[in-house]
Amino acid sequence: MESRRKNGTVKKGTILNPKGRPKGTPNKTTKEIREHFQKLIECNLEQLEDDLKQLEPKERLNIILDLARFVIPTLKATEITSIDSDGVKPIVISFKD
């Protein structure tokens, strides 16, 4: 066993199970939990809608935004700068009516 050190630990970069689960594939339990949760939501959509309608508009919006984090991918903040010979130059965007 050349992939292990004398103390039994695995050397860096060694793959012990080359035919194992591919990277990024969720394990079976995670997949089952997601499927059951999706079914729970689907079976209770009408009740969820009724519950949302009973909330004040501000509360309703907060709940919808909180739930959106689990459905809509979060975008990474991006900073745009333009540098010329004088240093940093702001970018101006104007909208015309």
N, C-alpha and C positions, 0 to 999 in steps of 0.2 A: 504494500500500500504506500505508494510514493506521494499520494495526495495528503497524507496526514503527517504531522510532526511527531517527534518522539513522545510528547506528552498527550497525544491523541487529538489535538485540535487540528482543524482543517487549514491548509495553506490558503493564503489569499488568492482569489481567482479560480479556485477549484470548484468544479460543478460535480456534485455527487450523484445527482439524478438528472441527466441530460434530457430525458423524456418526460420530465415533470410538467406541472401546470405552467402554461405560458405566462409571462409577465403581464400583469394588468388584468388577468382573469379573476373575477371574484370567486371566493370559495363557495361551496355548495350551501352552507348555512346562510351566508349573506344573501345569496340569490333567492333562497326560499323566503327569508324574512321580507325582502323587497317585494316579492310576488304577493305574499299574504297582505302586506300593508297596502299595496296597490288595489287588491281586491276589496279590502276594508273600505278604502276611500270610494271606490266605484259603487259599492253597495249602499253607501250613505251620502251620496251627492245631494239628494233632495233635502235631507236633514241638515247638511252643512249649509246649503243655500238659505234655508229657513232661519237657521241660527245666525247667519251673517246679516240677514235682513232685519233682525231684531236689534242689532247693535247700532249705536250712534255712528254717523258717517265717519268721524275721526277714528273710532275704534275699528270700524270695518276696514278702512284703508290700511291701518297698521297691521291688522291680521293678514290682509291680502298681500301686503309687501313682505311680511315675515314668511308666508307660505311660498311666495315667488322665489325666495332664495333657494328652495329645494327643487325648483322646476327650471328656472331660467339660469343659465350659466353666469357666474359673476365675472364681469370684465375687469381686467387689470388696469389700474390708472396709468395713463401714459402722459409723459411730459414732452412737449414739443418746444424746441428752442432753435433759433437761427443765429448763428454767430458769424459776424463779419469782422473786418480788420479793426473796428472800433470796440469790439466786445460783443455782448449779447444784445441782439436787436429784437424787440417785441414783434410778434406777428399780429396784425390787425385783421379781423374778419368783420366785414360789414354786410348787413342784409338790406336789400332794397325791397320796398313795398310794391 
